[in-house]
Amino acid sequence: MRDNDEIRLQSAIPALRRYARVITQDPHQAEDLVQDCLERALTRLHQVRGRTDLRPWLFTIARRLNVSRWRRLRRLIPMGETAYAEPIQEPAQIHHMEWRDIAEAYGRLSTDHQQILLLVGVDGLEYGVVAEILGVPVGTVMSRLSRARAALHRLAAQDKPMTLRRIK
């Protein structure tokens, strides 16, 4: 592997980690997915010699590996056993920072919505590239993004603390 390829691959790792956390919803599984993805990418790096940005290629590999892993698990474990437990009680702290409200609202979005917001909003990928990664038409990417933004706004608005009026 040439130095340039190594630098391009290393620079894509933080974005790959973010993407893996979104699609797996578990930090440990995300790290395993990143490791598997990088192993596969290193053995197939010759296929993308002309590309300057490896993120879309790596995201596609990660998505396919994750889908394969879930298909294998679904055959072995009934779906009810893989569901995450719901929290018993909401935290009692008052949230003073808007970013925390947005982050919590983002966490309640579906994986599809989180995925599309991450790819377009955080990583800045074009709709066509995102469509290739997800294996859907560009129009689907646009509609999912619109619905994801609307859901995020709706969830964030629900979290706003009530303001009290001053009565004389």
CYANA upper distance limits for C-alpha pairs under 8 A (distance plus 0.5 A):
  1 MET  CA      5 ASP  CA      6.98
  1 MET  CA      6 GLU  CA      7.28
  2 ARG  CA      6 GLU  CA      6.88
  3 ASP  CA      7 ILE  CA      6.70
  4 ASN  CA      8 ARG  CA      6.73
  5 ASP  CA      9 LEU  CA      6.62
  5 ASP  CA     45 LEU  CA      8.42
  5 ASP  CA     49 ARG  CA      8.42
  6 GLU  CA     10 GLN  CA      6.61
  7 ILE  CA     11 SER  CA      6.59
  8 ARG  CA     12 ALA  CA      6.98
  8 ARG  CA     52 THR  CA      8.00
  8 ARG  CA     53 ASP  CA      7.78
  8 ARG  CA     54 LEU  CA      7.39
  9 LEU  CA     13 ILE  CA      7.21
  9 LEU  CA     54 LEU  CA      7.23
 12 ALA  CA     16 LEU  CA      6.72
 12 ALA  CA     54 LEU  CA      7.16
 12 ALA  CA     55 ARG  CA      6.21
 13 ILE  CA     17 ARG  CA      6.59
 14 PRO  CA     18 ARG  CA      6.86
 15 ALA  CA     19 TYR  CA      6.71
 15 ALA  CA     55 ARG  CA      7.78
 15 ALA  CA    123 ASP  CA      7.45
 16 LEU  CA     20 ALA  CA      6.54
 16 LEU  CA     34 VAL  CA      7.25
 16 LEU  CA     55 ARG  CA      7.58
 16 LEU  CA     58 LEU  CA      7.46
 16 LEU  CA     59 PHE  CA      7.02
 17 ARG  CA     21 ARG  CA      6.71
 17 ARG  CA     30 ALA  CA      7.37
 17 ARG  CA     31 GLU  CA      7.63
 17 ARG  CA     34 VAL  CA      6.79
 18 ARG  CA     22 VAL  CA      6.99
 18 ARG  CA    118 LEU  CA      8.48
 19 TYR  CA     23 ILE  CA      6.90
 19 TYR  CA     59 PHE  CA      7.69
 19 TYR  CA    115 GLN  CA      7.58
 19 TYR  CA    118 LEU  CA      7.50
 19 TYR  CA    119 LEU  CA      8.16
 20 ALA  CA     24 THR  CA      6.45
 20 ALA  CA     30 ALA  CA      5.33
 20 ALA  CA     31 GLU  CA      8.01
 20 ALA  CA     33 LEU  CA      7.10
 20 ALA  CA     34 VAL  CA      7.13
 20 ALA  CA     62 ALA  CA      7.52
 21 ARG  CA     25 GLN  CA      5.96
 21 ARG  CA     26 ASP  CA      6.66
 21 ARG  CA     27 PRO  CA      6.35
 21 ARG  CA     29 GLN  CA      8.42
 21 ARG  CA     30 ALA  CA      5.52
 22 VAL  CA    111 THR  CA      7.16
 22 VAL  CA    114 GLN  CA      6.93
 22 VAL  CA    115 GLN  CA      6.69
 23 ILE  CA     30 ALA  CA      8.46
 23 ILE  CA     63 ARG  CA      8.08
 23 ILE  CA     66 ASN  CA      8.15
 23 ILE  CA    111 THR  CA      6.69
 23 ILE  CA    115 GLN  CA      7.19
 24 THR  CA     29 GLN  CA      6.80
 24 THR  CA     30 ALA  CA      6.31
 24 THR  CA     66 ASN  CA      7.90
 25 GLN  CA     29 GLN  CA      8.45
 25 GLN  CA     30 ALA  CA      8.06
 26 ASP  CA     30 ALA  CA      6.49
 27 PRO  CA     31 GLU  CA      6.77
 28 HIS  CA     32 ASP  CA      6.93
 29 GLN  CA     33 LEU  CA      6.55
 30 ALA  CA     34 VAL  CA      6.64
 31 GLU  CA     35 GLN  CA      6.67
 32 ASP  CA     36 ASP  CA      6.68
 33 LEU  CA     37 CYS  CA      6.45
 33 LEU  CA     62 ALA  CA      7.10
 33 LEU  CA     65 LEU  CA      7.84
 33 LEU  CA     66 ASN  CA      7.59
 34 VAL  CA     38 LEU  CA      6.56
 34 VAL  CA     62 ALA  CA      7.62
 35 GLN  CA     39 GLU  CA      6.68
 36 ASP  CA     40 ARG  CA      6.73
 36 ASP  CA     65 LEU  CA      8.41
 37 CYS  CA     41 ALA  CA      6.52
 37 CYS  CA     58 LEU  CA      7.44
 37 CYS  CA     61 ILE  CA      6.64
 37 CYS  CA     62 ALA  CA      6.03
 37 CYS  CA     65 LEU  CA      7.86
 38 LEU  CA     42 LEU  CA      6.51
 38 LEU  CA     58 LEU  CA      8.36
 39 GLU  CA     43 THR  CA      7.06
 40 ARG  CA     44 ARG  CA      6.88
 40 ARG  CA     61 ILE  CA      8.42
 41 ALA  CA     45 LEU  CA      6.10
 41 ALA  CA     58 LEU  CA      7.60
 41 ALA  CA     61 ILE  CA      8.32
 44 ARG  CA     48 VAL  CA      8.32
 45 LEU  CA     49 ARG  CA      7.36
 48 VAL  CA     54 LEU  CA      8.43
 54 LEU  CA     58 LEU  CA      6.62
 55 ARG  CA     59 PHE  CA      6.44
 56 PRO  CA     60 THR  CA      6.66
 56 PRO  CA    125 LEU  CA      8.50
 56 PRO  CA    129 VAL  CA      7.11
 56 PRO  CA    130 VAL  CA      7.88
 56 PRO  CA    133 ILE  CA      6.73
 57 TRP  CA     61 ILE  CA      6.88
 57 TRP  CA    133 ILE  CA      7.90
 58 LEU  CA     62 ALA  CA      6.61
 59 PHE  CA     63 ARG  CA      6.52
 59 PHE  CA    133 ILE  CA      6.89
 60 THR  CA     64 ARG  CA      6.68
 60 THR  CA    132 GLU  CA      8.31
 60 THR  CA    133 ILE  CA      5.19
 60 THR  CA    134 LEU  CA      7.55
 61 ILE  CA     65 LEU  CA      6.62
 62 ALA  CA     66 ASN  CA      6.58
 63 ARG  CA     67 VAL  CA      6.69
 63 ARG  CA    133 ILE  CA      8.22
 63 ARG  CA    134 LEU  CA      8.08
 64 ARG  CA     68 SER  CA      6.65
 65 LEU  CA     69 ARG  CA      6.64
 66 ASN  CA     70 TRP  CA      6.76
 67 VAL  CA     71 ARG  CA      6.69
 68 SER  CA     72 ARG  CA      6.78
 69 ARG  CA     73 LEU  CA      6.72
 70 TRP  CA     74 ARG  CA      6.43
 71 ARG  CA     75 ARG  CA      7.02
 72 ARG  CA     76 LEU  CA      7.14
 73 LEU  CA     77 ILE  CA      6.24
 74 ARG  CA     78 PRO  CA      6.85
 74 ARG  CA     79 MET  CA      7.01
 77 ILE  CA     81 GLU  CA      7.25
 77 ILE  CA     82 THR  CA      7.80
 78 PRO  CA     82 THR  CA      7.72
 79 MET  CA     83 ALA  CA      7.26
 95 HIS  CA    100 ARG  CA      7.53
 95 HIS  CA    101 ASP  CA      7.55
 97 MET  CA    101 ASP  CA      7.44
 98 GLU  CA    102 ILE  CA      6.84
 99 TRP  CA    103 ALA  CA      6.53
100 ARG  CA    104 GLU  CA      6.62
101 ASP  CA    105 ALA  CA      6.60
101 ASP  CA    156 ALA  CA      6.55
101 ASP  CA    159 ASP  CA      6.91
101 ASP  CA    160 LYS  CA      8.25
102 ILE  CA    106 TYR  CA      6.45
102 ILE  CA    152 LEU  CA      8.02
102 ILE  CA    156 ALA  CA      6.12
103 ALA  CA    107 GLY  CA      6.69
104 GLU  CA    108 ARG  CA      7.03
104 GLU  CA    156 ALA  CA      8.49
105 ALA  CA    109 LEU  CA      7.19
105 ALA  CA    152 LEU  CA      6.56
105 ALA  CA    155 LEU  CA      5.79
105 ALA  CA    156 ALA  CA      5.90
105 ALA  CA    159 ASP  CA      8.44
106 TYR  CA    114 GLN  CA      7.24
106 TYR  CA    152 LEU  CA      6.71
107 GLY  CA    114 GLN  CA      8.21
109 LEU  CA    113 HIS  CA      6.48
109 LEU  CA    114 GLN  CA      6.61
109 LEU  CA    148 ALA  CA      8.12
109 LEU  CA    151 ALA  CA      7.78
109 LEU  CA    152 LEU  CA      7.59
110 SER  CA    114 GLN  CA      6.72
111 THR  CA    115 GLN  CA      6.38
112 ASP  CA    116 ILE  CA      6.73
112 ASP  CA    144 ARG  CA      8.35
113 HIS  CA    117 LEU  CA      6.67
113 HIS  CA    144 ARG  CA      7.24
113 HIS  CA    145 LEU  CA      7.52
113 HIS  CA    147 ARG  CA      8.18
113 HIS  CA    148 ALA  CA      5.33
114 GLN  CA    118 LEU  CA      6.54
114 GLN  CA    148 ALA  CA      7.95
115 GLN  CA    119 LEU  CA      6.69
116 ILE  CA    120 VAL  CA      6.53
116 ILE  CA    121 GLY  CA      8.31
116 ILE  CA    130 VAL  CA      8.30
116 ILE  CA    141 VAL  CA      7.83
116 ILE  CA    144 ARG  CA      7.57
116 ILE  CA    145 LEU  CA      6.50
116 ILE  CA    148 ALA  CA      8.07
117 LEU  CA    121 GLY  CA      5.56
117 LEU  CA    122 VAL  CA      7.40
117 LEU  CA    145 LEU  CA      7.03
117 LEU  CA    148 ALA  CA      7.45
117 LEU  CA    149 ARG  CA      8.12
118 LEU  CA    122 VAL  CA      5.36
118 LEU  CA    123 ASP  CA      6.71
119 LEU  CA    123 ASP  CA      5.58
119 LEU  CA    124 GLY  CA      6.86
119 LEU  CA    125 LEU  CA      6.39
119 LEU  CA    130 VAL  CA      7.24
120 VAL  CA    124 GLY  CA      5.26
120 VAL  CA    125 LEU  CA      5.54
120 VAL  CA    126 GLU  CA      7.15
120 VAL  CA    127 TYR  CA      7.70
120 VAL  CA    130 VAL  CA      7.87
121 GLY  CA    125 LEU  CA      8.30
125 LEU  CA    129 VAL  CA      6.87
125 LEU  CA    130 VAL  CA      6.95
126 GLU  CA    130 VAL  CA      6.80
127 TYR  CA    131 ALA  CA      6.54
127 TYR  CA    138 VAL  CA      6.56
127 TYR  CA    141 VAL  CA      6.97
127 TYR  CA    142 MET  CA      7.64
128 GLY  CA    132 GLU  CA      6.88
128 GLY  CA    138 VAL  CA      6.25
129 VAL  CA    133 ILE  CA      6.83
130 VAL  CA    134 LEU  CA      6.65
130 VAL  CA    138 VAL  CA      8.39
130 VAL  CA    141 VAL  CA      7.63
131 ALA  CA    135 GLY  CA      6.16
131 ALA  CA    136 VAL  CA      5.58
131 ALA  CA    137 PRO  CA      6.13
131 ALA  CA    138 VAL  CA      5.79
131 ALA  CA    140 THR  CA      8.35
131 ALA  CA    141 VAL  CA      6.57
132 GLU  CA    136 VAL  CA      7.21
132 GLU  CA    137 PRO  CA      8.42
136 VAL  CA    140 THR  CA      6.84
136 VAL  CA    141 VAL  CA      7.60
137 PRO  CA    141 VAL  CA      7.18
138 VAL  CA    142 MET  CA      6.83
139 GLY  CA    143 SER  CA      6.69
140 THR  CA    144 ARG  CA      6.45
141 VAL  CA    145 LEU  CA      6.51
142 MET  CA    146 SER  CA      6.72
143 SER  CA    147 ARG  CA      6.67
144 ARG  CA    148 ALA  CA      6.41
145 LEU  CA    149 ARG  CA      6.60
146 SER  CA    150 ALA  CA      6.74
147 ARG  CA    151 ALA  CA      6.55
148 ALA  CA    152 LEU  CA      6.58
149 ARG  CA    153 HIS  CA      6.68
150 ALA  CA    154 ARG  CA      6.61
151 ALA  CA    155 LEU  CA      6.55
152 LEU  CA    156 ALA  CA      6.46
153 HIS  CA    157 ALA  CA      6.52
154 ARG  CA    158 GLN  CA      6.94
155 LEU  CA    159 ASP  CA      7.20
156 ALA  CA    160 LYS  CA      7.37
